[in-house]
Amino acid sequence: MELNKVIIIAEAGVNHNGNYDLAVKMIHEAKKAGADYVKFQTAVPELVISTFAPKAEYQKETTGSEESQLEMCKAIHLPLDAYKKLKLICDEVGIGFMSTPFDLVSIDTLENLGMDYYKVPSGEITNLPYLRKIASKHIPVIMSTGMSEIDEIADAIQILEDGGLERNQIILLHCNTQYPTPYCDVNLAAMNTLASRFGVVVGYSDHTQGIEIPIAAVAMGAKVIEKHFTLDCNMEGPDHKASLEPSQLKAMVDAVRNVERAIGSSEKHSSPSETLNKVVARKSIVAAKKINKGDKLTEQNITVKRPGNGISPMRWDEVVGQIAKRNFEYDELIEI
């Protein structure tokens, strides 16, 4: 799979807090920011989380420890029938729709919505029945690899391929699942390890605070960037504190596009924008003093100065020893 530009996924996730109207508003904000896709999370919480599952520490910090993980997720997820409506709104707005399924029922729910990719979250990379069902849909996959060892990633890819996906239908995202991720744990260099080890397109799913790490990832070769955003970082909910607000999301998108344009090709040559500067910045061979016709040109009566529209100093040895064909005033370009 070859991508002709970096795909930017604005991860709305569950930052709508289970409010459909907020989800719609997030679609519009993602579009205004310039993202290629807005992505939600689709789940039947009872099929994903047992009654005994504890909250993650970051979830306790952001939402308290009184309720269970299941109770929290039931409160912030939309009903399954909401996603078809959100997809239609994305079509109207002109932004790609994606949603991450967290259970087998959700995989089926999303199948007929016309998504370009299934997004596999880090937590499902060791879920064999889930991966088999994803593969059976024969839709390209973007898979996050947070918390994963290299062998676990290899196993997951093998399951997807055994289920009918081609290697070139799989994109891997380097990821760290701590919210927010400490900079010392980002390990961006591992992204290129995934590319070389598995021969796939790679990208980066970011949970750091700020926008500099996704920008760095693009400079290092990421072809997909995923970043959480929210309408307001002060809203209640588990992921808001590690998310960008709309203005920050736009700043990230703009910066990624600038870096993407700046990467260019591997060829080294002068660019159109700098061509005119050659005359100004480069130098030519000029008269170091008044030279009369018939004088020999020597290292004492010629020198090198700007501008660069005369004889190149690279021809110095050719010029030295020549006979002046005419008079030259001080600083005048030498001709031979």
C-alpha positions, 0 to 999 in steps of 0.5 A: 500500500502506498499513500501519496500523502500523510493521513491525519486521523482526528480521534474523537473517540469517546470525547463526546461523552455519549452525547450525539450532538457533541459527536456531530459538532466534533465532526465539523471541528475535525473538518475545519482543522483539516483532518482527513478522517474523524474517528470514533470508538464503537462498543457494546460495553458489556461485551468488552469489559467484565464487571470485575475489570478495574479502571486504568490509573489514568482513568481513576485520575480523570474520572475518579474511582467510585464507578467501575470501568464498565459503568464509566464506559456505558455512560460515554458510549453511543448506541450502535445505531448512532454510527450510521447517522454519523457516517452520513454526516461525515459524507455531507461535511466532506470528511472520512468516517472511521470508528474503532470496533471493540467487540465482534458485534461492533465489527459487524455494525461498522461493516456496511458503513463504507469505511476505508479502513478498520482501525484495530486498537492496541488492546485487541492485538492479542485477541485472536477471535477479534482479529479473525473477524476483522480479517474476514471483512477484507477491508484494509486495517490500521492497527495500533501497536501500543503495549506490544512486543515485536513477536505479538505484532508478528502473530497479529499480522499472521492472523490477519493474513491467514484470514485473507488480508494481504500484507499491503492491506495492513498499516501499523501505528507505533503507539504508547497507551499511557495517557498522557505518554511521557516523552521518555517512553515515546520511542519514535525510532521503533516506528521505523523498526516496524517498517523494516521488520514487516515491510508495511506502511507505518504511522504513529498514534499519539497520546503525548500532550502537545503537537511536536511528537506527531510532527517529528513522526512525520519527519521520520517517515510516518504516513498516518498520524492519529491524535485525540481531540476534544471540544474542551480539555476541561470536560469530564471523561477519561481522555480529555486531558490527553487530547487537543482542543480544536485550535491545537488540532488545526495547528498540528494539521498545518504543521504536519502538512508543512513538514510533509511538503518540506520532506520532498524527494531524496534528490539533491538539487537547487530548488526553483525558489533559490535559483535567483539567489545564485547570482547574489550569493555566489562569486565570480572572478573580478579585477583586484585592481585596474588591468590594462589590455595585454597584461597577464592575469595573475593571482595579484591582479584578480580576485573573487567577489560577488555577484556570481554572474561572471566566470566561476572561481572554479575556473581560477586555474584556467584564468590565471596566466591568460592575457587581458583582451581589454582594459578592466576597471577595479571590481569589473567582471573578468572576461577571457 
